[in-house]
Amino acid sequence: MIFAGLSVAFGAFGAHSLKSIFPAESLNVFETGVRYQFYHAFAILLTGFLVDRFPSNTMLTWAGRSFIWGIFLFSGSLYLFAAIKAGMLQLPEAVGILTPIGGLLFIAGWGLLLLASLKK
């Protein structure tokens, strides 16, 4: 449950350390990344339980992969974007294009979970 633990750590870091550094807009972006990471950490946990119970259902494996990559792309890009907007990183704002790709992976993961449950 590394993703859940990291989301708690990032949330605490944001609330205590970044609050004085980040402007409100950047802090909101950062908090959105933390929130979606936390939600999808639970989705990964659920998927893991289901894979253990139904190991031959490959849609479950792909759902888990979608959630993991969604966290990296969606939440990760929001963390980067918030730091860029706050002037802490010098990267092109084009990293923002990764956010909707990560969101699509989240949606795909939930869709795959639905299809896997209908299959059984």
Secondary structure in CASP SS format (residue, H / E / C, confidence):
PFRMAT SS
TARGET T0000
AUTHOR 0000-0000-0000
METHOD secondary structure of the structure
MODEL  1
M C 1.00
I H 1.00
F H 1.00
A H 1.00
G H 1.00
L H 1.00
S H 1.00
V H 1.00
A H 1.00
F H 1.00
G H 1.00
A H 1.00
F H 1.00
G H 1.00
A H 1.00
H H 1.00
S C 1.00
L H 1.00
K H 1.00
S H 1.00
I C 1.00
F C 1.00
P C 1.00
A H 1.00
E H 1.00
S H 1.00
L H 1.00
N H 1.00
V H 1.00
F H 1.00
E H 1.00
T H 1.00
G H 1.00
V H 1.00
R H 1.00
Y H 1.00
Q H 1.00
F H 1.00
Y H 1.00
H H 1.00
A H 1.00
F H 1.00
A H 1.00
I H 1.00
L H 1.00
L H 1.00
T H 1.00
G H 1.00
F H 1.00
L H 1.00
V H 1.00
D H 1.00
R H 1.00
F C 1.00
P C 1.00
S C 1.00
N C 1.00
T H 1.00
M H 1.00
L H 1.00
T H 1.00
W H 1.00
A H 1.00
G H 1.00
R H 1.00
S H 1.00
F H 1.00
I H 1.00
W H 1.00
G H 1.00
I H 1.00
F H 1.00
L H 1.00
F H 1.00
S H 1.00
G H 1.00
S H 1.00
L H 1.00
Y H 1.00
L H 1.00
F H 1.00
A H 1.00
A H 1.00
I H 1.00
K H 1.00
A C 1.00
G C 1.00
M C 1.00
L C 1.00
Q C 1.00
L C 1.00
P C 1.00
E H 1.00
A H 1.00
V H 1.00
G H 1.00
I H 1.00
L H 1.00
T H 1.00
P H 1.00
I H 1.00
G H 1.00
G H 1.00
L H 1.00
L H 1.00
F H 1.00
I H 1.00
A H 1.00
G H 1.00
W H 1.00
G H 1.00
L H 1.00
L H 1.00
L H 1.00
L H 1.00
A H 1.00
S H 1.00
L H 1.00
K H 1.00
K C 1.00
END
